[in-house]
């Protein structure tokens, strides 16, 4: 994983990191933009002005540098943040994008089973006590509505280079997405943000 957009980071730092990984012939590389989470020391320092983050345009340039370098050396971007040499795409990651079931085990683990998302407690003491009592350490569980499942299907698939399979969407939800969102999709295509492929898939452009 390569994190971009952290305090003090420059584009040259990103390029040096990626160049080092390329030389090591790492077959799978992910690039994520730093998220400053509420309740963290980092968030407090940023809010107080004691720590500065790179500007948004700079972070975008960092990502573009990662993309250009990896593509040049034979990596393929199969999802917005994930790059791999041919045949080295992460099966684990694709489970998320395809909305397949997965089970997370352990402290703060997240799971998705039969349309329900649930997560374990982040409190290690509470987790230990629940396990001793042979109770499930689940603290949050949400059954996704059909509309929420539709939204996730669109959002997650558009992160990938495969895109949103309109035929599969219709089969799962009994709805013609292209017809329902006709004006919005037409506007996005016109402005070059997405494209409709001959295989009836909506794909985000580079």
Secondary structure, DSSP 8 states (H G I E B T S, - for coil): -EEES-TT--HHHHHHHHHHHHHTT-SEEEEEE----TTSHHHHHHHTTSS----HHHHHHHHHHHHHHHHHTT-EEEETTEEE-TT---HHHHHHHTT--B---STT-EEEETTEEEEE-S-HHHHHHHHHTT---EEEEEE--HHHHHHHHHHHHTTBSS-EEHHHHHHHHS--HHHHTHHHHHHHHHTTSEEE-TTSEEEE--
